[in-house]
Amino acid sequence: MRLKEKSFAAFVASKTEGSQEEGSRSWCCCGQSFNEHSAIHKHVARTHDAEIKQLTQATYEHLLIQLEEEPGMQQQTEHELKPVDISAWIPDMSHISEDGLQMGPGQVLLYYCYCQVEDPHVICAWQKALCEKLHLTGKVRVATEGINGTVGGTKVATDIYIDAMRSHPVFKMDKEDFKTSDGGAECFTDLRVGVYKEIVPMGVDPDVISYKLAGIHLEPEEFHREVEALLSEGDLCNDTILLDCRNFYESKIGQFTQCLAPNIRKFSYFPDYVDQNLELFRDKKVLMYCTGGIRCERGSAYLRSKDVCKEIYQLKGGIHKYLERFPDGFYRGKLFVFDERYTISSNDDVISDCRYCGRPWDHYELCSTKFCCQLVLSCPSCRLEGHTACCSTCQTKGQAQSEATSDSPRHKEECECTDGRPRIPQDV
């Protein structure tokens, strides 16, 4: 169980009252009584997220202190216990001042590496210590199948980070494995490093669908030629699919010309999308792409496991690397990124519209309604008129929240953006 899930469970357990027997258990929180697991879970998720994060962070820091205080932390093998000292993987930075690490031009890194990680918790502790010393912010996911990260800081700090990653014995990475863009530590609210089952959540056990079964990797130049050939044939080409493996809000503001962009909300829906649209892929040549390449690794492996496609290829390095080589190529619009910037761009095309007035607009903002995490395309004129929510339900909730007192009941309607969206679209 992940640390946050454990913290969540512990918080819920602390609210238990009455009998502990299954079927007669109840919970009390914020002056309300709850008789069902789903009800107390929903309440805690909506109302106590800050407390859960604090509890998770406190627990994690306690574990990290244990790691740092026990350099002889041991790893079980068949024959003996071998100590692992993470300090050996921290580069010497004594020649660089703190100002040197924190001042100057900034940079954001995006990378992943699929490989066998024997003890992800040790790698996790090392990553947290390394990033903190370099004053980096961002997100790093570690699993037995590898590592996936996006971090921001000064160029001096991120260059040291790249060197440390390349020097680590577990990760056989090249400089080309790191995608860079303008930014810095300010692009993320904090640093989050954790151990997970998957380095990108597809929702399928990595032991069942491994990255080792991925499709054929195409360099940006090769992928460009394939797309060029596809577009030149136009309607005559019906045996090739250019598949966007990202979420709908990503492809909405930027995509390759004439791609198939599934209307899915998260990558964990991709396997179900494939299952429900198998005939769409039967006997087809598939060209897959995503932001940096990571989703295509196991996404293509899952599609290959269905044994319906003629050929499956994926863009090596993703859109990020393609735009470095072809900034004015076949990818049009913005590239969505998972940080405070939301987007980066290499061309001026705007392919999306303001949801309220229909004018061309591609700058996302979070829905203004509390507890809603949907992104909204609302142009400046419409925002000035108060159109800052993702849908009419959230707009009403937002107005009610602004007028509510502490004793007012909470609105619990699911927002229309989620409620009205088919979980798995049928594209056959």
PALOKE-150896 format. One line per 3 residues: number of its first residue (from 1); their letters; for each residue x, y, z of C-alpha. Coordinates in nm, 3 decimals, padded with zeros to 5 digits. Layout:
# PALOKE-150896
NUM) a) X,Y,Z ~ ...
***
This chain:
# PALOKE-150896
1) mrl) 00.000,00.000,00.000 ~ 00.135,00.345,-00.089 ~ 00.227,00.580,00.193
4) kek) -00.053,00.827,00.119 ~ -00.308,00.544,00.115 ~ -00.178,00.426,00.452
7) sfa) -00.206,00.778,00.591 ~ -00.558,00.809,00.452 ~ -00.658,00.476,00.609
10) afv) -00.505,00.577,00.942 ~ -00.694,00.908,00.939 ~ -01.023,00.731,00.864
13) ask) -00.955,00.473,01.136 ~ -00.901,00.753,01.388 ~ -01.261,00.864,01.329
16) teg) -01.410,00.523,01.410 ~ -01.667,00.513,01.688 ~ -01.883,00.246,01.843
19) sqe) -01.844,-00.125,01.763 ~ -01.544,-00.231,01.557 ~ -01.725,-00.530,01.409
22) egs) -01.773,-00.529,01.033 ~ -02.126,-00.427,00.945 ~ -02.182,-00.219,01.258
25) rsw) -01.894,00.023,01.228 ~ -01.956,00.398,01.210 ~ -01.743,00.709,01.193
28) ccc) -01.773,01.061,01.331 ~ -01.598,01.356,01.171 ~ -01.664,01.732,01.163
31) gqs) -01.977,01.681,01.374 ~ -02.127,01.438,01.121 ~ -02.190,01.064,01.151
34) fne) -02.114,00.821,00.869 ~ -02.233,00.460,00.847 ~ -02.072,00.355,00.519
37) hsa) -01.708,00.326,00.411 ~ -01.778,00.515,00.090 ~ -01.937,00.807,00.275
40) ihk) -01.654,00.863,00.524 ~ -01.393,00.813,00.249 ~ -01.560,01.072,00.028
43) hva) -01.587,01.318,00.318 ~ -01.221,01.279,00.416 ~ -01.105,01.310,00.054
46) rth) -01.301,01.631,00.004 ~ -01.248,01.796,00.341 ~ -00.919,01.678,00.490
49) dae) -00.677,01.662,00.199 ~ -00.436,01.903,00.370 ~ -00.426,01.690,00.687
52) ikq) -00.364,01.374,00.484 ~ -00.075,01.541,00.301 ~ 00.076,01.657,00.632
55) ltq) 00.044,01.309,00.781 ~ 00.196,01.151,00.470 ~ 00.486,01.396,00.469
58) aty) 00.553,01.343,00.840 ~ 00.555,00.966,00.795 ~ 00.782,00.990,00.491
61) ehl) 01.028,01.220,00.670 ~ 01.039,00.974,00.959 ~ 01.127,00.693,00.717
64) liq) 01.387,00.911,00.548 ~ 01.550,00.992,00.882 ~ 01.570,00.619,00.950
67) lee) 01.740,00.569,00.614 ~ 01.988,00.849,00.676 ~ 02.062,00.735,01.031
70) epg) 02.124,00.379,00.916 ~ 02.384,00.394,00.637 ~ 02.412,00.021,00.682
73) mqq) 02.049,-00.022,00.579 ~ 02.039,-00.371,00.445 ~ 01.916,-00.539,00.135
76) qte) 01.835,-00.910,00.146 ~ 02.008,-01.144,-00.099 ~ 02.022,-01.522,-00.112
79) hel) 02.360,-01.533,00.056 ~ 02.411,-01.224,00.272 ~ 02.296,-00.881,00.378
82) kpv) 02.474,-00.602,00.190 ~ 02.476,-00.245,00.324 ~ 02.362,00.035,00.093
85) dis) 02.498,00.385,00.155 ~ 02.313,00.649,-00.050 ~ 02.576,00.912,00.031
88) awi) 02.803,00.747,-00.226 ~ 02.556,00.859,-00.496 ~ 02.544,01.225,-00.386
91) pdm) 02.791,01.431,-00.593 ~ 03.045,01.656,-00.423 ~ 02.909,02.011,-00.439
94) shi) 03.149,02.171,-00.193 ~ 03.295,02.389,-00.470 ~ 02.954,02.543,-00.549
97) sed) 02.794,02.804,-00.324 ~ 02.427,02.795,-00.229 ~ 02.375,03.104,-00.444
100) glq) 02.540,02.921,-00.730 ~ 02.282,02.644,-00.699 ~ 01.982,02.871,-00.658
103) mgp) 02.060,03.178,-00.870 ~ 02.079,03.204,-01.247 ~ 01.889,03.072,-01.551
106) gqv) 01.642,02.794,-01.484 ~ 01.550,02.470,-01.655 ~ 01.290,02.194,-01.633
109) lly) 01.387,01.831,-01.697 ~ 01.160,01.550,-01.814 ~ 01.294,01.194,-01.821
112) ycy) 01.223,00.829,-01.757 ~ 01.419,00.507,-01.751 ~ 01.271,00.159,-01.760
115) cqv) 01.506,-00.084,-01.588 ~ 01.515,-00.334,-01.303 ~ 01.526,-00.157,-00.964
118) edp) 01.590,-00.406,-00.685 ~ 01.508,-00.171,-00.396 ~ 01.301,00.130,-00.504
121) hvi) 01.288,00.265,-00.147 ~ 01.665,00.315,-00.146 ~ 01.646,00.494,-00.482
124) caw) 01.358,00.702,-00.345 ~ 01.564,00.813,-00.043 ~ 01.858,00.898,-00.269
127) qka) 01.639,01.099,-00.506 ~ 01.486,01.298,-00.222 ~ 01.827,01.375,-00.070
130) lce) 01.975,01.465,-00.411 ~ 01.689,01.694,-00.512 ~ 01.686,01.871,-00.177
133) klh) 02.060,01.939,-00.192 ~ 02.017,02.081,-00.542 ~ 01.706,02.282,-00.442
136) ltg) 01.501,02.110,-00.711 ~ 01.123,02.087,-00.709 ~ 00.903,01.851,-00.907
139) kvr) 00.781,01.493,-00.907 ~ 00.975,01.167,-00.916 ~ 00.812,00.822,-00.928
142) vat) 01.021,00.515,-00.848 ~ 00.916,00.152,-00.894 ~ 01.076,-00.186,-00.947
145) egi) 01.028,-00.121,-01.322 ~ 01.230,00.205,-01.325 ~ 01.207,00.578,-01.260
148) ngt) 01.006,00.867,-01.405 ~ 01.067,01.230,-01.317 ~ 01.017,01.593,-01.399
151) vgg) 01.214,01.842,-01.192 ~ 01.295,02.211,-01.209 ~ 01.575,02.429,-01.079
154) tkv) 01.868,02.634,-01.199 ~ 02.058,02.509,-01.502 ~ 02.362,02.456,-01.279
157) atd) 02.157,02.233,-01.046 ~ 01.976,02.041,-01.322 ~ 02.304,01.974,-01.503
160) iyi) 02.447,01.825,-01.182 ~ 02.128,01.619,-01.148 ~ 02.170,01.482,-01.501
163) dam) 02.531,01.387,-01.429 ~ 02.427,01.214,-01.105 ~ 02.158,01.015,-01.285
166) rsh) 02.397,00.913,-01.562 ~ 02.659,00.806,-01.307 ~ 02.426,00.587,-01.105
169) pvf) 02.495,00.214,-01.157 ~ 02.125,00.125,-01.190 ~ 02.036,00.371,-01.467
172) kmd) 02.225,00.346,-01.794 ~ 02.109,00.682,-01.927 ~ 02.244,00.915,-02.194
175) ked) 02.217,01.292,-02.203 ~ 01.964,01.250,-02.487 ~ 01.729,01.073,-02.243
178) fkt) 01.659,01.408,-02.073 ~ 01.417,01.654,-02.233 ~ 01.477,02.015,-02.134
181) sdg) 01.265,02.329,-02.148 ~ 01.274,02.682,-02.009 ~ 01.151,02.710,-01.652
184) gae) 01.285,02.644,-01.305 ~ 01.195,02.551,-00.948 ~ 00.900,02.792,-00.961
187) cft) 00.725,02.561,-01.210 ~ 00.634,02.321,-00.926 ~ 00.477,02.388,-00.588
190) dlr) 00.702,02.144,-00.404 ~ 00.910,01.826,-00.432 ~ 00.732,01.491,-00.433
193) vgv) 00.928,01.168,-00.445 ~ 00.757,00.833,-00.391 ~ 00.758,00.459,-00.453
196) yke) 00.478,00.326,-00.673 ~ 00.371,00.008,-00.849 ~ 00.413,00.173,-01.191
199) ivp) 00.627,00.468,-01.297 ~ 00.335,00.588,-01.508 ~ -00.010,00.471,-01.391
202) mgv) -00.167,00.254,-01.663 ~ -00.346,00.037,-01.409 ~ -00.200,-00.292,-01.535
205) dpd) 00.052,-00.492,-01.334 ~ 00.401,-00.443,-01.487 ~ 00.460,-00.815,-01.437
208) vis) 00.167,-00.883,-01.671 ~ 00.239,-00.618,-01.936 ~ 00.608,-00.528,-01.935
211) ykl) 00.784,-00.238,-02.102 ~ 01.005,-00.504,-02.262 ~ 00.718,-00.580,-02.503
214) agi) 00.702,-00.221,-02.636 ~ 00.665,-00.134,-03.004 ~ 00.946,-00.032,-03.238
217) hle) 01.103,00.304,-03.152 ~ 01.129,00.564,-03.428 ~ 01.365,00.860,-03.407
220) pee) 01.196,01.199,-03.464 ~ 01.327,01.208,-03.823 ~ 01.184,00.862,-03.896
223) fhr) 00.851,00.946,-03.733 ~ 00.834,01.271,-03.931 ~ 00.877,01.079,-04.257
226) eve) 00.605,00.833,-04.158 ~ 00.359,01.114,-04.080 ~ 00.455,01.293,-04.401
229) all) 00.381,00.979,-04.603 ~ 00.050,00.931,-04.420 ~ -00.063,01.287,-04.488
232) seg) 00.044,01.276,-04.852 ~ -00.187,00.980,-04.915 ~ -00.482,01.152,-04.748
235) dlc) -00.808,00.956,-04.762 ~ -00.639,00.686,-04.968 ~ -00.448,00.571,-04.661
238) ndt) -00.681,00.361,-04.448 ~ -00.437,00.108,-04.309 ~ -00.242,00.342,-04.076
241) ill) -00.350,00.505,-03.749 ~ -00.163,00.796,-03.593 ~ -00.252,00.742,-03.226
244) dcr) -00.226,01.005,-02.951 ~ -00.180,00.822,-02.618 ~ -00.243,01.127,-02.401
247) nfy) -00.550,01.252,-02.215 ~ -00.822,01.454,-02.388 ~ -00.723,01.785,-02.227
250) esk) -00.369,01.741,-02.362 ~ -00.463,01.660,-02.721 ~ -00.731,01.930,-02.716
253) igq) -00.474,02.209,-02.730 ~ -00.208,02.040,-02.944 ~ -00.176,01.729,-03.162
256) ftq) -00.033,01.583,-03.479 ~ -00.233,01.655,-03.792 ~ -00.497,01.385,-03.864
259) cla) -00.431,01.187,-03.546 ~ -00.674,00.970,-03.353 ~ -00.699,01.133,-03.008
262) pni) -00.908,00.916,-02.771 ~ -01.144,01.118,-02.551 ~ -01.014,00.964,-02.227
265) rkf) -00.956,01.146,-01.898 ~ -00.653,00.955,-01.772 ~ -00.397,00.705,-01.901
268) syf) -00.532,00.428,-01.678 ~ -00.837,00.425,-01.911 ~ -00.620,00.346,-02.213
271) pdy) -00.627,-00.036,-02.174 ~ -01.008,-00.032,-02.160 ~ -01.014,00.198,-02.462
274) vdq) -00.805,-00.053,-02.657 ~ -01.023,-00.344,-02.544 ~ -01.345,-00.172,-02.648
277) nle) -01.208,-00.054,-02.983 ~ -01.008,-00.356,-03.097 ~ -01.167,-00.364,-03.442
280) lfr) -01.038,-00.013,-03.499 ~ -00.681,-00.144,-03.475 ~ -00.723,-00.475,-03.654
283) dkk) -00.468,-00.522,-03.936 ~ -00.355,-00.161,-03.900 ~ -00.012,-00.005,-03.882
286) vlm) -00.010,00.212,-03.568 ~ 00.212,00.514,-03.508 ~ 00.192,00.608,-03.139
289) yct) 00.309,00.920,-02.960 ~ 00.284,01.094,-02.621 ~ 00.456,01.382,-02.438
292) ggi) 00.795,01.230,-02.362 ~ 00.761,00.868,-02.474 ~ 00.689,00.697,-02.143
295) rce) 00.319,00.626,-02.195 ~ 00.391,00.471,-02.534 ~ 00.628,00.218,-02.378
298) rgs) 00.367,00.014,-02.195 ~ 00.078,00.149,-02.402 ~ 00.230,-00.007,-02.714
301) ayl) 00.310,-00.322,-02.515 ~ -00.057,-00.350,-02.416 ~ -00.172,-00.299,-02.774
304) rsk) 00.081,-00.558,-02.895 ~ -00.053,-00.808,-02.643 ~ -00.389,-00.803,-02.825
307) dvc) -00.224,-00.936,-03.141 ~ -00.451,-00.743,-03.379 ~ -00.219,-00.481,-03.530
310) kei) -00.003,-00.531,-03.835 ~ 00.278,-00.312,-03.699 ~ 00.323,-00.086,-03.395
313) yql) 00.570,00.202,-03.381 ~ 00.628,00.474,-03.122 ~ 00.793,00.816,-03.127
316) kgg) 01.119,00.794,-02.934 ~ 01.146,01.084,-02.689 ~ 00.786,01.181,-02.755
319) ihk) 00.655,01.517,-02.876 ~ 00.922,01.689,-02.668 ~ 01.208,01.550,-02.878
322) yle) 01.011,01.585,-03.201 ~ 00.965,01.959,-03.140 ~ 01.337,02.000,-03.073
325) rfp) 01.401,01.864,-03.422 ~ 01.088,01.993,-03.601 ~ 00.957,02.303,-03.417
328) dgf) 00.735,02.386,-03.714 ~ 00.658,02.028,-03.817 ~ 00.337,01.827,-03.819
331) yrg) 00.261,01.882,-03.449 ~ 00.042,02.191,-03.420 ~ -00.065,02.388,-03.114
334) klf) 00.067,02.375,-02.759 ~ 00.233,02.088,-02.573 ~ 00.067,02.026,-02.237
337) vfd) 00.308,01.977,-01.945 ~ 00.227,01.866,-01.591 ~ 00.352,02.166,-01.397
340) ery) 00.255,02.525,-01.321 ~ 00.325,02.633,-01.680 ~ 00.058,02.397,-01.820
343) tis) 00.191,02.441,-02.174 ~ 00.500,02.504,-02.382 ~ 00.495,02.591,-02.751
346) snd) 00.705,02.588,-03.065 ~ 00.449,02.732,-03.308 ~ 00.174,02.995,-03.293
349) dvi) -00.119,02.775,-03.397 ~ -00.422,02.779,-03.166 ~ -00.636,02.470,-03.228
352) sdc) -00.879,02.498,-02.933 ~ -01.154,02.742,-02.833 ~ -01.286,02.925,-02.528
355) ryc) -01.562,02.704,-02.389 ~ -01.788,03.006,-02.333 ~ -01.759,03.225,-02.645
358) grp) -01.589,02.995,-02.895 ~ -01.299,03.227,-02.973 ~ -00.959,03.066,-03.034
361) wdh) -00.796,03.012,-02.694 ~ -00.554,02.757,-02.552 ~ -00.443,02.884,-02.209
364) yel) -00.568,02.659,-01.929 ~ -00.670,02.772,-01.581 ~ -00.797,02.556,-01.296
367) cst) -01.171,02.558,-01.235 ~ -01.242,02.827,-00.977 ~ -01.474,02.602,-00.775
370) kfc) -01.327,02.455,-00.459 ~ -01.243,02.083,-00.478 ~ -01.270,02.073,-00.859
373) cql) -00.947,01.991,-01.041 ~ -01.074,02.027,-01.398 ~ -00.891,02.259,-01.637
376) vls) -01.083,02.537,-01.810 ~ -01.034,02.714,-02.142 ~ -01.188,03.054,-02.070
379) cps) -01.059,03.362,-02.252 ~ -00.985,03.689,-02.066 ~ -01.312,03.852,-02.175
382) crl) -01.520,03.562,-02.048 ~ -01.323,03.543,-01.723 ~ -01.396,03.911,-01.663
385) egh) -01.765,03.824,-01.694 ~ -01.725,03.561,-01.421 ~ -01.701,03.252,-01.642
388) tac) -01.424,03.081,-01.449 ~ -01.569,02.734,-01.387 ~ -01.548,02.421,-01.599
391) cst) -01.926,02.371,-01.631 ~ -02.261,02.510,-01.517 ~ -02.272,02.279,-01.214
394) cqt) -01.937,02.410,-01.091 ~ -02.038,02.768,-01.172 ~ -02.343,02.727,-00.947
397) kgq) -02.138,02.557,-00.677 ~ -01.880,02.834,-00.690 ~ -02.145,03.102,-00.642
400) aqs) -02.299,02.905,-00.355 ~ -01.960,02.863,-00.189 ~ -01.890,03.236,-00.206
403) eat) -02.224,03.307,-00.039 ~ -02.211,03.019,00.210 ~ -02.152,03.041,00.583
406) sds) -01.961,02.780,00.778 ~ -02.293,02.613,00.867 ~ -02.414,02.588,00.507
409) prh) -02.442,02.237,00.357 ~ -02.180,02.138,00.101 ~ -02.272,02.088,-00.262
412) kee) -02.185,01.731,-00.362 ~ -02.298,01.714,-00.724 ~ -02.038,01.563,-00.954
415) cec) -01.931,01.821,-01.209 ~ -02.079,01.790,-01.557 ~ -01.734,01.758,-01.712
418) tdg) -01.694,01.425,-01.534 ~ -02.053,01.309,-01.500 ~ -02.140,01.363,-01.866
421) rpr) -01.823,01.215,-02.013 ~ -01.825,00.852,-02.130 ~ -01.547,00.680,-01.938
424) ipq) -01.442,00.484,-02.246 ~ -01.541,00.630,-02.586 ~ -01.634,00.401,-02.874
427) dv) -01.437,00.506,-03.183 ~ -01.501,00.198,-03.396
***
